[in-house]
Amino acid sequence: MASFQNFNFDTQIIPSEILVSQIMQLHASISKLESLRPSKQVNSLFTNLVKLCILPSSIEIESLPQDVKIARESLIELCGRAEGLMELEFSTFICHTPNPMKNLILFPYYGNYVKLANMENKILKDNGVAHPKKVAFVGSGPLPLTSIIMATHHMESTHFDNFDIDEKANEVARKIVASDSCLEKRMKFETHDIMDVKERLREYDCIFLAALVGMSREAKLKILGHIRKYMKEGGFLLARSAKGARAFLYPIVEEHDMVNFEVLTIFHPTNDVINSVVLLRKPIA
């Protein structure tokens, strides 16, 4: 079996065939799990998967064999379900602590969200989005860390509307934010499929689109098209994507998918932040 023992991860790009082989083995193990709820085994498998996917590699998703592409789609779905269950478990626990907002750091990937929010805020500022009045976050989930970090560290006067399709997720998220009366005034949670939200999208200066909203390429394109149709002219859309091996964890938004948008920035991190960031603007007619 191929192994990594002869590679220096800091300086060498891992050969694609070795990395794909290891990822496929993990996919086989994850597929056999009876439950994706957090447990020692589940946590170990997904931690190993993330570690593999952030290694430097030259993987091009489009050139992979068809069976690997099918396994990748399955893996994205499994990752999405596991991530949702992990967030729900931690958010439920956190909202029962004496000071939920101060206990967000208990979430294992909290530091990654801080780095991602810092990165996204810099990209927005560099493109003239410093103090938006109103922001929407689509796919906020039970632990809306990006919105909370943005609202408390970067956009201290911005109003945030968080949209999620799952009322249970919104219910827990509301309880966490309710522990901070100032933040609660600026942050709302609404249960909607974003495809049903139309004219309201014109209210927002900037819309964030979570990576797992639209897990297939077809679904992602429909959502991008819908948001573009209804968002205001000159408004910004920040969509999360993935590149290389990281695309085994999250869907990709390709530049040619961004029809009728002005593409301002596409940024691919090389540290332990997994998501790429794509900043778009709807042109003014």
C-alpha positions in Angstrom: 0.0 0.0 0.0 1.3 3.5 -0.9 2.3 5.5 2.1 3.6 9.0 3.0 6.6 7.9 5.0 9.2 9.2 2.5 7.7 12.7 2.1 8.5 15.9 3.8 5.0 17.5 4.0 6.4 21.0 4.4 8.3 21.1 1.1 7.0 18.4 -1.2 3.8 18.1 -3.1 2.2 14.7 -2.5 1.7 12.7 -5.7 -2.0 12.7 -6.6 -2.3 9.0 -6.9 -1.1 8.4 -3.4 -3.3 11.1 -1.9 -6.4 9.9 -3.8 -5.7 6.3 -2.7 -5.6 7.3 1.0 -8.8 9.4 0.6 -10.6 6.6 -1.1 -9.7 4.2 1.8 -11.1 6.7 4.3 -14.2 7.1 2.2 -14.7 3.3 2.3 -14.4 3.4 6.1 -16.7 6.4 6.6 -19.3 4.8 4.3 -19.5 1.8 6.6 -20.2 3.9 9.7 -23.6 3.1 11.3 -23.9 6.7 12.5 -22.2 10.0 11.6 -22.9 11.5 15.1 -19.7 12.6 16.9 -17.9 9.6 18.5 -14.3 8.6 18.9 -14.3 6.6 15.6 -16.2 9.3 13.6 -14.0 12.1 14.9 -10.8 10.1 14.1 -11.9 9.3 10.6 -12.9 12.9 9.7 -9.9 14.4 11.4 -7.6 12.1 9.3 -9.6 13.1 6.2 -9.2 16.8 6.8 -5.4 16.4 7.5 -5.0 14.6 4.2 -7.0 17.1 2.2 -5.0 20.1 3.3 -1.7 18.6 2.3 0.0 20.3 -0.6 -1.0 18.4 -3.8 -1.5 19.0 -7.5 -4.9 17.2 -7.7 -7.2 18.5 -10.4 -10.7 17.3 -9.8 -11.8 17.4 -13.4 -9.1 15.0 -14.5 -9.9 12.3 -11.9 -11.3 9.0 -13.0 -15.1 8.7 -12.9 -15.2 6.3 -10.0 -13.2 8.8 -7.9 -15.5 11.7 -8.9 -18.5 9.6 -7.8 -16.8 8.8 -4.5 -16.0 12.5 -4.0 -19.6 13.5 -4.4 -20.5 10.8 -1.8 -17.8 12.1 0.5 -19.0 15.7 0.3 -22.5 14.6 1.3 -21.1 12.5 4.2 -19.0 15.4 5.4 -21.9 17.7 5.2 -24.1 15.4 7.3 -21.3 14.8 9.9 -20.5 18.5 10.1 -24.2 19.3 10.7 -24.5 16.7 13.5 -21.2 17.9 15.1 -22.4 21.5 15.1 -25.8 20.6 16.5 -24.3 18.6 19.3 -21.8 21.4 20.3 -24.4 24.2 19.9 -26.9 22.3 22.0 -24.3 21.8 24.7 -23.0 25.4 24.5 -26.5 27.0 24.7 -27.0 25.3 28.1 -23.8 26.7 29.6 -23.9 29.8 31.8 -22.4 32.1 29.2 -22.9 30.6 25.7 -21.1 33.4 23.8 -17.9 33.0 25.9 -18.0 29.2 25.4 -18.0 29.2 21.6 -14.3 28.5 21.8 -15.2 25.0 23.0 -16.0 24.1 19.4 -13.0 22.2 18.0 -12.7 24.2 14.8 -13.5 27.6 16.3 -9.9 28.8 15.5 -10.4 27.9 11.8 -13.6 30.0 11.7 -11.7 33.0 13.2 -9.0 32.7 10.5 -11.7 32.3 7.8 -13.6 35.3 9.0 -10.4 37.4 9.2 -9.5 36.4 5.6 -13.0 37.1 4.3 -13.2 40.5 6.1 -9.8 41.5 4.6 -11.1 40.5 1.1 -14.3 42.5 1.6 -12.4 45.5 2.9 -9.9 45.4 0.0 -12.9 45.6 -2.3 -14.6 48.5 -0.6 -17.0 46.6 1.7 -16.0 47.9 5.1 -19.2 48.7 7.0 -22.2 47.1 5.3 -25.6 48.1 6.8 -27.2 44.8 6.2 -25.8 41.3 5.5 -27.4 37.9 4.8 -25.8 34.6 5.6 -27.2 31.7 3.7 -26.8 28.3 5.4 -25.9 29.6 8.9 -26.6 26.3 10.7 -26.9 25.6 14.4 -23.6 27.2 15.2 -23.4 30.5 13.2 -19.8 31.2 13.9 -19.0 33.3 10.9 -21.9 35.7 11.5 -21.1 35.9 15.2 -17.3 36.5 14.6 -18.0 39.0 11.9 -20.6 40.9 13.9 -18.5 41.0 17.1 -15.0 41.6 15.6 -15.3 43.2 12.2 -18.8 44.6 11.5 -19.8 46.0 14.9 -22.8 48.0 13.6 -24.0 45.6 10.8 -27.4 43.9 10.9 -27.2 40.1 10.1 -30.1 38.0 8.8 -29.2 34.3 8.9 -31.1 31.9 6.7 -31.2 28.2 7.2 -33.6 25.5 5.9 -33.6 23.7 9.3 -35.8 25.3 12.1 -34.0 23.1 14.7 -30.7 24.6 13.7 -32.1 28.1 13.9 -33.7 27.4 17.3 -30.4 26.5 18.9 -28.6 29.4 17.2 -31.1 31.9 18.5 -30.6 30.6 22.1 -26.8 31.2 21.8 -27.2 34.7 20.4 -29.9 35.6 22.9 -27.3 35.4 25.7 -25.9 38.7 24.3 -28.6 41.3 24.3 -26.7 43.8 22.1 -25.9 41.2 19.5 -29.4 39.8 19.6 -30.7 43.2 18.4 -28.6 43.0 15.3 -28.9 39.3 14.5 -32.0 37.4 13.3 -32.5 33.7 12.2 -35.1 32.7 9.6 -36.1 29.3 8.4 -36.3 29.4 4.6 -35.1 27.6 1.6 -33.1 30.4 -0.1 -34.8 29.6 -3.4 -38.0 30.8 -1.8 -36.5 34.2 -0.7 -36.8 36.6 -3.6 -37.4 40.4 -3.4 -36.0 40.5 0.2 -32.5 39.7 -1.2 -32.4 43.3 -2.5 -32.1 44.5 1.1 -28.5 43.2 1.5 -25.3 45.0 0.8 -23.5 41.7 1.0 -24.6 38.0 1.0 -22.5 35.1 2.3 -23.2 31.7 0.8 -22.0 28.8 2.9 -20.0 26.1 1.3 -22.5 23.3 1.8 -25.5 25.2 0.4 -26.0 23.5 -2.9 -23.8 20.3 -2.6 -23.9 19.3 -6.3 -22.7 21.6 -9.1 -26.3 21.7 -10.5 -27.8 22.8 -7.2 -25.0 25.4 -6.6 -25.5 26.9 -10.1 -29.3 27.2 -9.5 -28.7 29.0 -6.2 -26.1 31.3 -7.6 -28.5 32.2 -10.5 -31.4 32.8 -8.1 -29.4 35.0 -5.7 -28.0 37.0 -8.7 -31.5 37.5 -10.1 -32.9 39.0 -6.9 -30.0 40.7 -5.2 -29.5 44.4 -5.6 -27.3 45.9 -8.4 -23.9 46.6 -7.1 -24.4 44.2 -4.2 -21.7 41.7 -3.2 -21.9 37.9 -3.0 -19.2 36.1 -1.0 -19.3 32.4 -1.9 -17.2 29.7 -0.4 -15.5 27.1 -2.6 -12.6 24.6 -2.5 -9.6 23.7 -4.6 -7.5 20.6 -5.1 -7.8 17.9 -2.5 -9.9 20.2 -0.4 -12.7 19.7 -3.0 -13.2 16.2 -1.5 -14.7 18.0 1.5 -16.6 20.8 -0.1 -18.1 21.7 -3.5 -16.3 23.8 -6.1 -17.5 27.1 -7.5 -15.6 27.5 -10.8 -15.0 30.9 -12.4 -17.0 29.9 -15.5 -20.0 29.1 -13.2 -20.3 32.7 -12.2 -22.5 33.8 -15.1 -23.4 37.5 -15.2 -21.3 38.3 -12.1 -18.3 40.5 -11.9 -15.6 38.3 -10.4 -13.6 40.5 -7.9 -11.4 38.0 -6.1 -10.8 34.2 -5.9 -8.6 33.3 -3.0 -7.2 29.8 -2.2 -5.7 29.4 1.3 -2.7 27.2 1.8 -2.9 27.0 5.6 -5.4 24.9 7.7 -8.4 27.0 6.4 -10.2 24.7 4.1 -12.5 26.9 2.1 -11.5 29.1 -0.8 -13.3 32.5 -1.0 -14.9 33.9 -4.1 -16.1 37.5 -4.1 -18.6 38.5 -6.7 -20.5 41.7 -7.5 -23.8 42.0 -9.4 -23.1 44.6 -12.1 -25.0 47.9 -12.2 -27.1 47.9 -15.4 
